[in-house]
Amino acid sequence: MAKLILYHGTPAKVVTPTFGHGDDKHDYGRGFYLTENYELAKEWAVCKPDEANGWVHKYELETDGLKILDFQELDVLCWLAELMKHRDAANSKRYRTLAEKFIEKYGIDTIGFDVIKGWRANASYFYIAKEFVRDNIDIDILEELLSLGGLGIQYCIKTEKAYDHLKEIGEELSSVAYAEFNPKYNDRDSRARQNMRLLVDSDANKVTKVFSTLF
């Protein structure tokens, strides 16, 4: 039986993953989000500037019989299209019009997948999305940009079947100190933004194959 060990960083000591819950405006829509990276889970548990300590919940996911969509195995434009389905990278009429066309061309039907795996679009990654839709980033540097942050891969539990395959290892619940891990989260994000801006401003960014030219 194939199993993944996954972690969920949160301010909440008690968590009950429930099918149908979650926020439609998260990266991959409604679902329960986890990561394989324990250290990142600790940072995500205290990423809000509220000075509250957090918790990391440990889970086992039995993957036998589950359909898992991995955006890292697809064109990066497919990932951006999925992001645009759930989150707005701009609020202009131009963006709304072009995003609809972009999703139609590059988006994939995620219905039928039990789990979605892909980059986590936190502040730094969403900076990329925003710059991309403003035509400031050439698609030739998109994947390199996404590799710069070390900001983590996440799993989103989507279907009732996947929730049934998820089991918390309650005895391994761990507390997270805000004072230690919130600065680590902020430092990681700051370094990622700096490295991304350097690449965006470099000669490698030809700014010819940009968002509005891809239709």
N, C-alpha and C positions, 0 to 999 in steps of 0.2 A: 504494500500500500504506500503510494507516494504522498509525502507530507511536506508542507512548507511551515517553517517557524516564522511567524510574523508578529509585529509589535504595533500597538496603538498608543500614541502619546496624546494625553488629554489632561485638562485641569480636573477631571472628575475621577473620584476614587471608585465609584460604582458605575459600570458601563454595561448596558444590555443591548447588544447588536440586534436590531429588529428589522426584518424585511419591510420595505416601504418607507422607512424613516430616512432622514438625511435631507440635505439641501440641494434643490435642483440646480443651484448656481455654483456648486463645486465643480472641479475640473471635469469630471466624468459624470456629472449629474448625481442624482440621489443614490446613496449607498453608504457602505461602511469602509473607511479608508485605513490602510495599514502599510507598514514597510518591513523589509527584511533587516534593515539597519537599526540596531538597538540604540546606537549613539544619536542618530538622527531623530529617532522617536523621542528621546529625552529632550532634545532641543525643541521639537514640535510641541511637546507637552507644556512648554513655558514660553511660547513665542509671542504671546500677547503682552503688552506693556502694563500689566496690572499687578506685578510683583507677587503673584500668587504661585505657590509651589504646585507641581503637577504630578502625574502618575503615568507609568508605562505598564500597559496590560499586555501579557504575552498570550499568543494564540497558536494553535495548530490548525492548519487548513489541509484537509484530505483532498488532494487534487484529482484522484481517480474519478473519471466520469464527468469532470468539469470541462467546459469549453472556456479557455482563457485567451483573450485577445491581448497581444503584446505589441504596443505601439513602437517599441524599439526595433521590431522586425519589419516595420513599414516605413514608407516615405515620411519624412518629418512633416510634410504638408498635411498628411492625414491627421497627425496629432494636433496641429494647429486648427484644422477644421473642426475636430472634436471639441477643442477648447472654445471655439467660437459658438458652438451650439449652446453652451451653458454660461459663458462669461463674455461680457462686452469689453472689447479692447479700446473702444472709443464710443462716443455718443452722438456722432454726426450722422446726417442723412447719407453722406458718401459711404461711411463705414457700413451702415445697415444694408445699403444696396449691394456693395461689393462683397460683404460677408455672406450674404445669401447665395450669391453666385459662386463664391469660393467653396462653401459647404456643399453645394450641388455638384461641383466638379471633383473635389478632393475628399469629401466626407465619406465615411463608411457606415454601413448599417450595423450598429452594435447590438441590436435586438437578437437575442438568442445566445449571447455570450454570458456566462455565469460570472466571470471575473474580468476586469479590465486592468491591465498593467501598463504603466507609462510614467513619464516625468511628472513631477509635482510642480504645478505652476504657481509657486509662491511669488513673493515680490520681485525677485530677480528674473525669474523666467517670464513673468507677466510683463516685465519691462521689455523683453525681447518681442513678445507678441504686439505690444503697443507700437514699438518702433517699426516693426515689420509692416503693420497696416498703414503706417504713415509713409510708406515707401522709402524708409531710411536704411533698409537692410536687404542685401542681395541674397537670394536663396542659396548661393554657393557657400555661404559661411554659416548658414543656420545650424547645421549639425555641430559644427565646431563651437558655436556659441553655447549650445546646450550642454556640451561636455565640459565647459569651463567652470561651472559653478559647484560641482560636487554636491548638488542640492537634493539629490535623492530620487529614487524610483518608488512609486507607491502602487498598491493594489487596491482596487475598489470592488467590494463584494456587492454584486448586483441582484442576483436572483434568489428566490426562496431556497432553491436547491443548494446554492453556495453557502447561504447562511446555515443550512442544516449540516454542512461539512466543516463548519468553523466551531472550534472548541477552545474556551479560555483555560489556560493553566493558572488557576487562581492563586496557587501557593507561590507563584513567582511574580506577583504584583510588586512593583518597585516604585518608591517615591523619588521625585526629582526636585532638586533645590533650584529655585528660581535664580538665586544670586550666582550660582555656578553656570547654569546652562543657558539662561537668556542671553548673557554676553556672547557665548559661543555661537548661538543662533544669529545674533546681529553681526558678529564678525564674519561669519561665513557669507551672509548675505551681502555685506559691504564689499568683501573681497571679490565676490562673484560679479557684482555690478561694475567694479573698477576694471576687472579683466575683460568683461563684455564690452564696456565702452571703449577700451583700447583697441579691441578688434574691430568694432563698428567704425572707429575713426581711422583705421589703418588702410593702406592701399589694397589690402585683400578684399575689402568691401567695394566692389565695382559699382554697386547701385545701378545696375542695368536690368537684371532679372528680379524685379521687385513685385510686391503684392498686386498692384493694379495691372501688371502686364501678364498675369498668369491665367487669363480667361480666354 
